Amino acid sequence: MGQLLKFKCKTCFSEFDWNDGGGFTFNILHCDKCGKEKKAKTKQDIPESKLKFTNCKCGGKYLLNAPIRCSKCKMIHNLDDGVLELLYD
């Protein structure tokens, strides 16, 4: 199950959405360097650890567990707790 979270950065005060998780037919990936989001189609019988994904244009790698980054200043650890906006499958 996936979720849409809303965050506010304590560094630049920007508000942004972050999709976490995926659904029955897709996973949500984020770049570990810039935080850009990408949807990847999956099959239920393939373990997530064996899925292979492309690199981001910024030089980072798309990961299932990339850290949450501010979409404006790219800070990682200076965010509020996040507010759950939506759950999805």
C-alpha positions as CSV (number, residue, x, y, z in Angstrom):
1,M,0.0,0.0,0.0
2,G,1.3,3.5,-0.8
3,Q,0.7,6.8,0.8
4,L,0.9,10.5,-0.1
5,L,2.6,12.6,2.5
6,K,2.9,16.4,2.8
7,F,6.1,17.8,4.2
8,K,7.4,21.3,5.1
9,C,11.1,21.9,4.9
10,K,12.6,23.6,8.0
11,T,15.5,25.0,5.9
12,C,13.7,26.7,3.0
13,F,10.1,26.5,4.3
14,S,9.0,24.9,1.0
15,E,6.0,22.6,1.2
16,F,6.0,19.4,-1.0
17,D,4.3,16.1,-1.5
18,W,6.1,12.7,-1.3
19,N,4.7,9.5,-2.6
20,D,5.9,6.5,-0.5
21,G,5.3,2.9,-1.4
22,G,3.4,1.6,-4.4
23,G,0.4,-0.4,-5.5
24,F,-0.5,-3.8,-6.9
25,T,1.2,-3.2,-10.2
26,F,3.8,-0.5,-9.6
27,N,6.4,0.8,-7.1
28,I,7.3,4.4,-6.4
29,L,11.0,5.0,-6.6
30,H,12.9,8.2,-5.7
31,C,16.4,9.3,-6.8
32,D,18.8,9.1,-3.8
33,K,20.5,12.4,-4.9
34,C,17.7,14.7,-6.1
35,G,14.5,13.0,-4.9
36,K,12.9,12.9,-8.3
37,E,10.0,10.4,-8.4
38,K,9.6,7.6,-10.9
39,K,6.9,4.9,-11.2
40,A,8.1,1.4,-12.1
41,K,5.9,-1.4,-13.2
42,T,6.3,-4.6,-11.2
43,K,5.1,-8.2,-11.2
44,Q,3.8,-9.6,-7.9
45,D,6.1,-12.7,-8.3
46,I,9.4,-10.8,-8.6
47,P,11.0,-9.9,-5.2
48,E,11.7,-6.1,-4.9
49,S,15.4,-6.9,-4.1
50,K,15.8,-8.3,-7.7
51,L,14.2,-5.4,-9.5
52,K,16.6,-3.3,-11.6
53,F,16.0,0.4,-12.3
54,T,17.7,3.1,-14.3
55,N,19.9,5.9,-13.0
56,C,18.6,9.5,-12.7
57,K,19.8,12.2,-15.1
58,C,21.4,14.0,-12.0
59,G,23.7,11.0,-11.5
60,G,21.8,9.5,-8.6
61,K,20.1,6.1,-8.5
62,Y,16.4,5.4,-8.2
63,L,15.7,3.4,-5.0
64,L,12.7,2.0,-3.2
65,N,13.9,3.4,0.1
66,A,15.6,6.7,-0.9
67,P,15.6,9.3,1.8
68,I,12.9,12.0,1.7
69,R,14.3,15.2,0.3
70,C,12.9,18.7,0.0
71,S,12.0,19.2,-3.6
72,K,13.4,22.7,-3.6
73,C,16.7,22.8,-1.6
74,K,17.2,18.9,-1.5
75,M,17.8,18.8,2.3
76,I,17.2,15.4,3.9
77,H,17.1,15.7,7.7
78,N,15.5,19.1,8.2
79,L,11.8,18.3,7.6
80,D,8.7,18.3,9.7
81,D,7.1,14.9,10.6
82,G,4.9,14.9,7.5
83,V,1.1,14.7,7.2
84,L,-0.7,11.8,5.7
85,E,-2.9,13.0,2.9
86,L,-3.9,9.8,1.1
87,L,-3.6,6.0,1.1
88,Y,-3.6,4.1,-2.2
89,D,-3.2,0.6,-3.7
